[in-house]
Amino acid sequence: MERKINTFIFDCFGVVCDSVLSNWYKDKIVKRGLKDENLKNVFEQFDLGKLTEEDIITYFLKYEGINSTREELREEIDSYLKLDEVLADAIMKLKEKGFKTVLLSNANAAFFHRKIYTTYP
């Protein structure tokens, strides 16, 4: 029996897009010589849906040297969204050829509604 591929599934962060939170952390915290031993656990809880985006913002606001408002910090973190343009073009070509495409992520919905869906409809 011949199998026909009709759907392609792509992971969002780390594949189609850079990892927004990790890249912000590396750029703003690690480059200053600081390290958060608990961050891996925090990210795991966030990925599991046990922490919200607001929880993450609150957590990061406690870092030494972060003097932003909640909204400023959210915008700063959002600015780390970098799309792999080559892969995005390939996905669009697949869609144009009639393939179904799916963007898969365990990230929370707030970011997608605010940033992904408005930027990449």
C-alpha positions in Angstrom: 0.0 0.0 0.0 1.4 3.4 -1.0 1.4 6.0 1.8 0.9 9.5 0.8 2.3 12.4 2.9 -0.2 15.2 3.2 0.8 16.9 6.4 4.0 18.4 7.7 4.4 19.3 11.4 7.0 21.8 12.6 8.0 22.6 16.2 8.0 26.3 16.9 10.7 27.3 19.3 14.1 26.0 18.5 13.1 25.1 14.9 10.9 27.6 13.2 11.8 30.4 15.7 14.6 30.9 18.1 13.9 30.2 21.7 12.7 33.6 22.9 13.0 33.3 26.7 16.3 31.4 26.6 17.9 33.9 24.3 16.7 36.9 26.4 18.1 35.2 29.5 21.5 34.5 27.8 21.7 38.0 26.5 20.6 39.9 29.5 21.6 37.7 32.4 24.4 35.3 31.5 26.4 37.9 29.6 26.6 39.9 32.9 28.1 36.8 34.6 25.0 35.8 36.5 23.4 32.4 36.6 20.0 31.2 37.8 20.3 27.6 39.0 16.5 27.3 39.3 15.7 28.5 35.7 15.6 25.1 34.2 12.9 24.1 36.6 11.0 27.4 36.0 11.1 26.8 32.2 9.9 23.2 32.7 7.0 24.4 34.8 6.2 27.0 32.2 6.3 24.4 29.4 4.0 22.1 31.4 1.5 25.0 31.7 2.0 25.2 35.5 3.3 28.8 35.2 1.8 31.5 33.1 3.5 34.2 31.0 2.8 36.6 33.9 4.5 34.3 36.3 7.6 34.3 34.1 7.6 38.1 33.8 7.3 38.4 37.6 10.1 35.9 38.0 12.4 37.8 35.6 11.6 41.2 37.2 13.3 39.9 40.4 16.6 39.7 38.7 19.3 42.1 39.7 19.6 44.9 37.2 16.2 44.5 35.6 14.5 47.8 36.2 11.8 47.5 33.5 8.0 47.7 33.9 6.1 44.5 33.3 5.1 45.7 29.8 8.6 46.9 28.9 10.0 43.6 29.9 7.4 41.7 27.9 8.2 43.8 24.8 11.9 43.3 25.3 11.5 39.5 25.6 9.1 39.6 22.6 11.8 41.4 20.5 13.9 38.1 20.7 11.4 36.4 18.3 13.5 35.5 15.3 12.0 33.5 12.5 14.0 31.1 10.4 13.1 32.8 7.1 14.3 30.0 4.9 12.2 27.4 6.8 9.2 29.8 6.8 9.5 30.1 3.0 9.7 26.4 2.6 6.6 26.0 4.8 4.7 28.5 2.7 5.7 26.6 -0.5 4.4 23.4 1.0 1.1 25.2 1.8 0.9 26.6 -1.7 1.3 23.0 -3.0 -1.7 21.9 -1.0 0.0 20.3 2.0 -1.4 20.8 5.4 1.1 22.4 7.8 1.0 22.5 11.5 3.0 24.6 14.0 3.4 22.6 17.2 4.4 24.0 20.5 3.9 23.5 24.2 4.4 27.3 24.7 1.6 29.2 26.3 -1.2 30.7 24.2 -0.7 34.4 25.3 2.6 34.7 23.3 1.0 33.2 20.2 -2.0 35.5 20.3 0.1 38.5 20.9 3.1 37.8 18.7 2.9 34.8 16.3 -0.7 35.1 15.0 -0.4 38.9 14.5 3.0 38.8 12.9 2.7 35.6 10.8 -1.0 35.1 10.0 
